[in-house]
Structures are given as C-alpha cells and as structure tokens.
C-alpha cells in the first residue's frame, strides 16, 4: 500500500512540475510576443514594467507549484536526507518568491 501511495505522489509531483514548466514556457512566449509587438507596432503601448509584472507573476505561480511538487515528492516515508533537501529547496524557492513579490509590488506601486 505504501508503494502505491508513493507512486501516486511521485506521478502527481511530476505532473505539477510539467504544469509549472508549461506556465513558464507560456509566460515566455507571451512576453516575447508582447515585447515584439511593443517594438514593431506603435499603436500598442505596453510598458516594459508591465511585461515584467506579467512574467514575474507567472514565475511566482510556477515557483509555488514547484515547491508543492517537491513537498509531494517527499510526502511518503521521507528520509532525513530527503527532509533536509526539501528544507533547502523550500528556503530557496520561498526566498526567491518573496523577493520577486516585493519587486512586483514596487513596480505596480510605481505605475500607479
């Protein structure tokens, strides 16, 4: 039973990682398209800060999903080594997300 639960959580973890990669990939394509439109079409005025906010928001969501995937991967019978790795990853991703959120708020505040 434990093996089945472990396999389900691992597969779910991989699915969440794929979703996070898809979000980042989609965000890159959106920003690239918007930036090229910004450069070539004078009618569409999109600020670089707005592009950064859109991309940063997507990255923040992806970071949260990746953290969730890491938690899932270590949910069933983790070793102390797994817990230590998860703690390090959680600190790094949470720190990245914190500072990214702070920067996004600053950019939004400057635009307002």
Steps between C-alpha positions, in 0.01 A plus 500: 500500500784737583656434160174589322470822699862585423449438128185717494673789677807475274282501188298792633823682582625450144167622361522818711858557381382470139221749568753743652726463196202561272411817694855633466517406132166667430611810692820520295304479176249764618774740605693443180190561288403810700854636487530449125159663455620786721806546278332468161149639547483855628124474569544247779665668795607246758761612749799284578396507865161356409675220312721435803197485728323253271805277473589533868148401604521188288840411645364549852214259432742249347731524804208425731400202287857369496518529878176304524641236266808467723281459808300231321817319394609466862155443652512122530760357740771764458851444628686767697704569188177562303370730772825697501492541122136607516581756768781649291283510188211652694721775643645584158170498313316687774777761509489539123123531509514753785744730324322458167171595665665798664637620166164449329326709768761773455448504124121511540534782753718702259248453217206611716 
